[in-house]
């Protein structure tokens, strides 16, 4: 058997030498026929099939690649010499995965299959690329006997996907992504970078009126279980939330609580680093399902605060005419704005055709000045639920007192309730004064400090009101004198 293989290899090597010589002597068309014949012979004697799974496919991260990575992590601990390790959130054990250049043998129904991990690194020479940072192209290859091709492409790969999903769900760690400037590459890393998301906020610790809180929770539950409903009504499975209110009222904490409640990843989109509408679309394509896309302080991100030009005609009362008018004004506002990030591009990002490229996604805008935003940006259908994050009221204070001091009732609560009805103060300021400043941490001290702060804020508000009243009175008197001069 060995002699036969040796003889065969010798003959094949000789044939390759002959092919190289023929290439120099015969016409090109004739050589192509000989080369095709050679490939047939090679395929006949080489009984293996190889499948390549790239990290990026169809302009986004390949989900199959991610699941294979998770699956091979459970198979490679005994066979591979080089592994990569990381710790999952809320887990004391390390999760390992196959390092680049390593090989592992898997067995399925008595059939042996070989997995290899590869990585190519080359310089980024694209216009506007990240120059100093190299581009990495990663992939896995699966090699097996061709006689098992039907079984591998059917049962085995389905088994790998199911096992990978089960392991991923068990060890899932939330991530928070941020976008960065630079060219997007289909063959390498995209434009999102991430770290583990470990914010402790929950709806139980969120300082908010319980009735409003329950309404939000019910809406989130209905959305997360609404796959069949959204499909039935022919609508993309996504939902928009607008969080608005003064600074320090808990908008960012609300986002963290929503993410933890649904166990979704967060994509923190910084619009100031997005150069045009095309780049915004590419960023959308790279986001995953079961995620929250956040644009904080949307009124400060790009010029979305200016009102669009209105047509010089009577307002339409027909709903269809209003939609046509809205579409026309959007196009007018972006005239001569090609190559820039525009309002129209952001609107398409929220609910255009490309917004349906993923499922089970939430889009959240936050703003301190909701009145400055273009109505088209926050209308129902884009921002489905408008949530006002208001100043701290008594119900929200009780949540904070329980969180920070561990108490649900106290004689000083009544005075605090009265003061909160008379003065505007953010939950952030209340929380700061409830936080113990010494080792004793007596609730009475913290509550008394809060009362002092509330009384001081009340006096300040009263003085400002008196000043404004005097200014108004002075202005009225001045106007009256000028009016008499012209009578």
C-alpha positions as CSV (number, residue, x, y, z in Angstrom):
1,X,0.0,0.0,0.0
2,X,2.8,2.4,0.9
3,X,4.7,1.5,-2.3
4,X,1.6,2.2,-4.3
5,X,1.1,5.6,-2.7
6,X,4.8,6.5,-3.2
7,X,4.6,5.5,-6.8
8,X,1.4,7.6,-7.3
9,X,2.9,10.7,-5.7
10,X,5.9,10.3,-7.8
11,X,3.8,10.2,-11.0
12,X,1.7,13.1,-9.9
13,X,4.8,15.2,-9.3
14,X,6.1,14.3,-12.7
15,X,2.8,15.2,-14.2
16,X,2.9,18.7,-12.5
17,X,6.4,19.2,-14.0
18,X,5.1,18.2,-17.4
19,X,2.2,20.7,-17.1
20,X,4.6,23.5,-16.3
21,X,6.6,22.7,-19.4
22,X,3.5,22.4,-21.6
23,X,2.3,25.9,-20.4
24,X,5.4,27.4,-22.1
25,X,5.0,25.5,-25.4
26,X,1.3,25.1,-26.2
27,X,-1.4,27.7,-27.1
28,X,-3.3,29.2,-24.1
29,X,-6.7,27.7,-25.0
30,X,-5.2,24.2,-25.3
31,X,-3.5,24.7,-21.9
32,X,-6.7,25.6,-20.2
33,X,-8.2,22.3,-21.4
34,X,-5.3,20.4,-20.0
35,X,-5.5,22.3,-16.7
36,X,-9.2,21.5,-16.4
37,X,-8.4,17.8,-17.0
38,X,-5.7,18.0,-14.3
39,X,-8.2,19.4,-11.8
40,X,-10.6,16.5,-12.5
41,X,-7.7,14.0,-11.9
42,X,-6.7,15.9,-8.7
43,X,-10.3,15.9,-7.4
44,X,-10.6,12.2,-8.1
45,X,-7.5,11.3,-6.0
46,X,-8.2,14.0,-3.3
47,X,-11.2,12.7,-1.4
48,X,-11.8,15.7,0.8
49,X,-14.1,18.7,0.8
50,X,-13.4,22.0,2.5
51,X,-15.9,24.6,3.7
52,X,-14.8,28.1,4.6
53,X,-16.7,30.3,7.1
54,X,-15.6,33.9,7.1
55,X,-16.0,36.2,10.1
56,X,-17.7,38.8,7.8
57,X,-20.3,38.0,5.1
58,X,-22.8,40.1,3.2
59,X,-21.5,43.3,4.6
60,X,-22.0,42.3,8.2
61,X,-20.6,40.0,10.9
62,X,-21.4,36.4,10.1
63,X,-23.5,34.9,12.8
64,X,-22.5,31.4,11.8
65,X,-18.9,32.3,12.5
66,X,-19.8,33.4,16.0
67,X,-21.7,30.2,16.8
68,X,-18.9,28.0,15.4
69,X,-16.4,29.9,17.7
70,X,-18.6,29.2,20.7
71,X,-19.0,25.5,19.7
72,X,-15.3,24.8,19.1
73,X,-14.5,26.3,22.5
74,X,-16.0,23.2,24.1
75,X,-14.2,20.8,21.8
76,X,-10.7,22.3,21.7
77,X,-9.6,22.1,25.3
78,X,-8.0,18.6,24.9
79,X,-6.7,18.8,21.3
80,X,-5.4,22.4,20.7
81,X,-2.2,23.7,22.1
82,X,-3.1,27.4,21.9
83,X,-6.4,28.7,23.2
84,X,-7.9,32.1,24.0
85,X,-9.7,32.6,27.3
86,X,-12.3,35.2,28.6
87,X,-14.7,35.5,31.5
88,X,-18.4,35.8,31.0
89,X,-20.5,38.2,33.0
90,X,-21.8,36.8,36.3
91,X,-19.6,33.7,35.8
92,X,-16.7,32.4,37.8
93,X,-15.3,30.1,35.1
94,X,-13.3,31.0,32.0
95,X,-14.7,30.4,28.5
96,X,-12.1,29.3,26.0
97,X,-12.0,29.4,22.2
98,X,-9.6,28.2,19.4
99,X,-6.7,30.5,18.8
100,X,-5.7,31.4,15.2
101,X,-3.6,28.8,13.4
102,X,-4.9,26.0,15.6
103,X,-6.6,22.7,14.6
104,X,-9.2,20.5,16.3
105,X,-10.7,17.2,15.4
106,X,-14.5,16.7,16.0
107,X,-16.4,13.5,15.7
108,X,-20.1,13.2,14.7
109,X,-21.9,9.8,14.2
110,X,-18.6,8.1,13.9
111,X,-17.3,10.5,11.2
112,X,-14.2,12.6,11.9
113,X,-14.1,16.2,10.9
114,X,-11.2,18.7,11.0
115,X,-11.6,22.4,12.0
116,X,-8.9,25.0,11.4
117,X,-8.7,28.6,12.5
118,X,-7.0,31.1,10.3
119,X,-6.1,34.8,10.4
120,X,-4.6,37.0,7.7
121,X,-3.1,40.4,8.6
122,X,-2.3,43.1,6.0
123,X,-2.0,46.9,6.0
124,X,-5.0,49.2,5.6
125,X,-4.3,51.1,2.4
126,X,-7.9,52.3,1.8
127,X,-8.6,56.0,1.5
128,X,-9.4,57.3,5.0
129,X,-8.4,54.0,6.6
130,X,-7.0,53.7,10.0
131,X,-3.4,53.7,8.6
132,X,-1.4,52.4,11.6
133,X,-3.9,49.6,12.4
134,X,-3.7,46.5,10.2
135,X,-6.7,44.8,8.7
136,X,-7.5,41.3,10.0
137,X,-9.4,38.7,8.0
138,X,-10.5,35.7,10.1
139,X,-12.1,32.4,9.1
140,X,-12.7,28.8,10.0
141,X,-12.3,25.9,7.6
142,X,-14.1,22.5,7.9
143,X,-12.5,19.6,6.1
144,X,-14.1,16.2,5.7
145,X,-14.4,13.2,3.4
146,X,-16.6,14.0,0.3
147,X,-18.6,10.8,0.8
148,X,-20.0,12.4,4.0
149,X,-20.9,15.7,2.4
150,X,-24.7,15.4,2.7
151,X,-24.5,14.4,6.3
152,X,-22.1,17.2,7.1
153,X,-23.9,20.0,5.3
154,X,-27.2,18.8,6.8
155,X,-27.2,17.1,10.2
156,X,-23.7,18.1,11.4
157,X,-23.7,21.8,10.7
158,X,-27.3,22.0,12.1
159,X,-26.0,20.3,15.2
160,X,-23.1,22.8,15.5
161,X,-25.5,25.8,15.2
162,X,-27.9,24.4,17.8
163,X,-25.1,23.6,20.2
164,X,-23.5,27.0,19.7
165,X,-26.8,28.8,20.3
166,X,-27.4,26.9,23.5
167,X,-23.9,27.6,24.8
168,X,-24.1,31.2,23.8
169,X,-27.4,31.7,25.6
170,X,-26.1,30.0,28.7
171,X,-22.9,32.2,28.8
172,X,-24.3,35.3,27.2
173,X,-22.6,38.5,28.3
174,X,-24.1,41.9,27.5
175,X,-22.0,44.3,25.5
176,X,-22.0,48.0,24.9
177,X,-20.8,49.1,21.5
178,X,-19.5,52.5,20.3
179,X,-18.9,53.6,16.7
180,X,-15.5,55.0,15.6
181,X,-14.3,56.9,12.6
182,X,-12.6,55.0,9.8
183,X,-13.3,53.0,6.7
184,X,-15.6,50.0,6.9
185,X,-14.2,46.7,5.5
186,X,-16.2,43.7,4.6
187,X,-13.1,41.5,5.1
188,X,-12.1,42.8,8.5
189,X,-13.2,44.5,11.6
190,X,-16.2,46.8,11.3
191,X,-16.9,50.2,12.7
192,X,-18.2,49.2,16.1
193,X,-16.0,48.5,19.2
194,X,-17.3,47.0,22.4
195,X,-16.7,46.3,26.0
196,X,-18.7,44.3,28.5
197,X,-21.8,46.0,29.8
198,X,-22.0,45.7,33.6
199,X,-24.4,48.5,34.7
200,X,-26.3,47.5,37.9
201,X,-29.5,49.5,37.1
202,X,-32.8,47.7,37.2
203,X,-36.4,48.9,37.2
204,X,-36.5,48.0,41.0
205,X,-33.9,50.6,41.7
206,X,-35.1,53.2,39.1
207,X,-36.5,56.3,40.8
208,X,-39.8,56.8,39.0
209,X,-43.5,56.8,39.6
210,X,-44.6,53.1,40.0
211,X,-47.6,53.5,37.6
212,X,-45.4,54.9,34.9
213,X,-42.7,52.3,35.5
214,X,-45.3,49.5,35.2
215,X,-46.6,50.9,31.9
216,X,-43.0,50.9,30.5
217,X,-42.4,47.3,31.7
218,X,-45.6,46.1,30.1
219,X,-44.8,47.7,26.8
220,X,-41.3,46.1,26.8
221,X,-42.7,42.7,27.6
222,X,-45.3,43.0,24.8
223,X,-42.6,44.0,22.4
224,X,-40.2,41.2,23.3
225,X,-43.0,38.6,22.8
226,X,-44.4,40.3,19.7
227,X,-42.6,38.5,16.9
228,X,-45.8,36.8,15.5
229,X,-47.9,40.0,16.0
230,X,-45.4,42.2,14.1
231,X,-45.3,39.6,11.3
232,X,-49.1,39.5,11.2
233,X,-49.5,43.3,10.8
234,X,-46.6,43.5,8.3
235,X,-44.4,45.7,10.4
236,X,-40.7,45.5,11.2
237,X,-40.0,44.1,14.7
238,X,-38.6,47.2,16.3
239,X,-39.8,50.0,18.6
240,X,-38.8,53.5,19.3
241,X,-38.6,55.3,22.7
242,X,-38.0,59.0,23.3
243,X,-36.7,59.9,26.7
244,X,-36.9,63.6,27.5
245,X,-36.5,65.8,30.5
246,X,-34.1,68.0,32.4
247,X,-30.5,66.9,33.1
248,X,-30.1,64.5,36.0
249,X,-33.5,62.9,35.7
250,X,-32.3,59.4,34.9
251,X,-32.4,59.0,31.1
252,X,-29.2,57.1,30.9
253,X,-30.2,54.9,33.9
254,X,-33.5,54.1,32.2
255,X,-31.6,52.9,29.1
256,X,-29.4,50.6,31.4
257,X,-32.5,49.3,33.2
258,X,-34.2,48.5,29.8
259,X,-31.1,46.7,28.6
260,X,-30.8,44.6,31.8
261,X,-34.5,43.8,31.8
262,X,-34.4,42.5,28.2
263,X,-30.8,41.2,28.3
264,X,-30.1,43.2,25.1
265,X,-26.8,44.6,23.9
266,X,-26.4,48.4,23.6
267,X,-25.1,50.3,20.5
268,X,-24.2,53.8,21.6
269,X,-24.3,55.7,18.3
270,X,-22.3,58.9,18.2
271,X,-23.6,60.9,15.3
272,X,-20.8,63.4,15.3
273,X,-18.3,60.8,14.0
274,X,-20.6,59.6,11.2
275,X,-19.6,61.4,8.0
276,X,-22.6,60.7,5.7
277,X,-25.8,58.8,5.3
278,X,-24.1,55.8,3.6
279,X,-21.9,55.3,6.7
280,X,-24.9,55.5,8.9
281,X,-26.5,52.8,6.9
282,X,-23.4,50.6,7.2
283,X,-23.5,51.1,11.0
284,X,-27.1,49.9,11.0
285,X,-26.2,46.8,9.0
286,X,-23.6,45.8,11.5
287,X,-26.0,45.9,14.5
288,X,-27.4,42.6,15.7
289,X,-30.9,41.5,16.7
290,X,-31.9,41.8,20.4
291,X,-30.2,45.1,20.8
292,X,-30.8,48.7,21.7
293,X,-29.5,51.5,19.4
294,X,-29.1,54.7,21.5
295,X,-28.6,58.3,20.4
296,X,-28.1,60.4,23.5
297,X,-28.7,64.2,23.4
298,X,-30.0,63.9,19.8
299,X,-30.6,67.6,19.7
300,X,-26.9,68.2,20.1
301,X,-25.6,65.5,17.8
302,X,-26.3,67.1,14.4
303,X,-28.4,70.0,13.1
304,X,-31.8,68.5,13.8
305,X,-33.2,71.4,15.8
306,X,-34.1,73.8,13.0
307,X,-37.6,73.7,11.6
308,X,-37.9,72.6,8.0
309,X,-39.3,74.9,5.4
310,X,-43.0,74.9,5.3
311,X,-45.0,75.0,2.1
312,X,-46.9,78.2,1.4
313,X,-50.3,76.5,1.2
314,X,-53.1,75.7,3.5
315,X,-52.5,72.9,6.0
316,X,-54.0,69.6,4.8
317,X,-56.4,67.7,7.0
318,X,-56.3,64.5,5.1
319,X,-53.9,62.0,6.7
320,X,-52.5,60.8,3.4
321,X,-51.8,64.4,2.3
322,X,-50.0,65.0,5.6
323,X,-47.7,62.0,4.8
324,X,-47.0,63.4,1.3
325,X,-46.2,66.8,2.7
326,X,-43.9,65.3,5.4
327,X,-42.0,63.4,2.7
328,X,-41.7,66.4,0.5
329,X,-40.3,68.7,3.2
330,X,-37.8,66.0,4.2
331,X,-36.4,66.0,0.7
332,X,-36.3,69.8,0.6
333,X,-34.4,70.0,3.8
334,X,-31.6,67.8,2.4
335,X,-31.2,69.5,-1.0
336,X,-27.6,70.0,-1.9
337,X,-26.6,68.0,1.2
338,X,-25.1,64.9,-0.6
339,X,-22.0,63.6,1.1
340,X,-23.3,64.7,4.6
341,X,-25.3,63.2,7.4
342,X,-28.8,64.7,7.0
343,X,-32.1,64.6,8.7
344,X,-33.5,62.5,5.9
345,X,-30.7,60.0,6.4
346,X,-31.5,59.7,10.1
347,X,-35.2,59.3,9.4
348,X,-34.5,56.4,7.0
349,X,-32.2,54.9,9.6
350,X,-35.1,54.8,12.1
351,X,-37.9,53.5,9.9
352,X,-36.7,53.2,6.3
353,X,-36.4,50.0,4.3
354,X,-33.0,49.2,5.6
355,X,-34.2,49.5,9.2
356,X,-35.8,46.1,8.8
357,X,-32.5,44.3,8.1
358,X,-32.5,43.0,11.7
359,X,-35.2,41.9,14.2
360,X,-36.1,42.7,17.8
361,X,-34.4,46.0,18.0
362,X,-35.2,49.1,20.1
363,X,-34.2,52.6,19.1
364,X,-33.9,55.2,21.9
365,X,-33.4,59.0,21.6
366,X,-32.7,61.1,24.6
367,X,-32.9,64.9,24.8
368,X,-33.1,67.7,27.3
369,X,-35.0,70.0,24.9
370,X,-37.8,68.0,23.2
371,X,-39.3,71.2,21.8
372,X,-36.2,71.8,19.7
373,X,-36.5,68.6,17.7
374,X,-38.1,68.4,14.3
375,X,-41.6,66.9,14.7
376,X,-40.9,64.4,11.9
377,X,-38.1,62.8,13.9
378,X,-40.2,62.0,17.0
379,X,-43.6,61.4,15.5
380,X,-45.4,58.1,16.4
381,X,-44.2,55.3,14.3
382,X,-40.6,56.5,14.7
383,X,-40.6,57.2,18.4
384,X,-43.6,55.1,19.5
385,X,-43.5,55.9,23.2
386,X,-42.6,59.3,24.6
387,X,-41.4,59.0,28.2
388,X,-41.0,62.1,30.3
389,X,-38.2,61.9,32.8
390,X,-39.4,64.5,35.3
391,X,-38.1,66.1,38.4
392,X,-38.1,64.0,41.6
393,X,-41.5,63.5,43.1
394,X,-42.4,61.8,46.4
395,X,-42.9,58.3,44.9
396,X,-39.5,58.5,43.2
397,X,-37.9,59.7,46.5
398,X,-39.3,56.7,48.4
399,X,-37.5,54.4,45.9
400,X,-34.2,56.3,46.4
401,X,-34.6,56.2,50.2
402,X,-35.0,52.5,50.0
403,X,-32.0,52.1,47.7
404,X,-29.6,54.3,49.5
405,X,-30.8,54.2,53.2
406,X,-32.7,50.9,53.3
407,X,-35.8,52.5,54.8
408,X,-39.4,52.7,53.6
409,X,-40.8,55.1,56.1
410,X,-39.5,57.8,58.5
411,X,-41.0,60.7,60.4
412,X,-39.1,63.2,58.2
413,X,-40.7,61.8,55.0
414,X,-43.8,64.0,55.5
415,X,-41.8,67.3,55.4
416,X,-39.8,66.0,52.4
417,X,-43.0,65.2,50.6
418,X,-44.3,68.8,51.1
419,X,-41.0,70.3,49.9
420,X,-40.9,68.2,46.8
421,X,-44.3,69.5,45.8
422,X,-42.9,73.1,46.0
423,X,-39.5,72.8,44.4
424,X,-38.0,71.2,41.3
425,X,-35.0,69.0,42.0
426,X,-33.6,66.2,39.9
427,X,-33.4,62.6,41.2
428,X,-29.7,62.8,40.7
429,X,-29.4,65.6,43.3
430,X,-31.7,63.8,45.7
431,X,-29.6,60.6,45.4
432,X,-26.4,62.5,46.1
433,X,-27.8,63.9,49.3
434,X,-29.2,60.5,50.4
435,X,-25.8,58.9,50.0
436,X,-24.1,58.4,53.5
437,X,-21.0,60.6,53.8
438,X,-19.5,58.8,56.8
439,X,-19.2,55.3,58.3
440,X,-22.2,55.7,60.7
441,X,-24.5,56.3,57.8
442,X,-27.5,57.2,59.9
443,X,-30.7,57.8,57.9
444,X,-31.6,60.9,60.0
445,X,-28.4,62.7,59.0
446,X,-29.0,62.1,55.3
447,X,-32.7,63.1,55.4
448,X,-31.9,66.3,57.3
449,X,-29.2,67.2,54.8
450,X,-31.8,66.7,52.0
451,X,-34.3,68.9,53.8
452,X,-31.7,71.7,54.0
453,X,-31.0,71.4,50.3
454,X,-34.7,71.4,49.4
455,X,-35.3,74.5,51.6
456,X,-32.3,76.3,50.0
457,X,-33.6,75.5,46.5
458,X,-37.0,76.8,47.6
459,X,-35.6,80.1,48.8
460,X,-33.5,80.4,45.6
461,X,-36.6,79.7,43.4
462,X,-38.6,82.3,45.4
463,X,-35.9,85.0,45.0
464,X,-35.7,84.3,41.2
465,X,-39.5,84.6,41.0
466,X,-39.4,87.9,42.7
467,X,-36.6,89.2,40.5
468,X,-38.5,88.1,37.4
469,X,-41.7,89.8,38.7
470,X,-39.8,93.1,39.3
471,X,-38.3,92.9,35.8
472,X,-41.7,92.3,34.3
473,X,-43.2,95.2,36.2
474,X,-40.4,97.5,35.2
475,X,-40.7,96.5,31.6
476,X,-44.5,97.2,31.6
477,X,-43.9,100.7,33.2
478,X,-41.2,101.5,30.6
479,X,-43.5,100.4,27.8
480,X,-46.3,102.6,29.3
481,X,-44.1,105.7,29.3
482,X,-43.1,105.2,25.7
483,X,-46.7,104.6,24.7
484,X,-47.7,108.0,26.2
485,X,-45.0,109.8,24.3
486,X,-46.5,108.8,21.0
487,X,-50.2,109.3,21.9
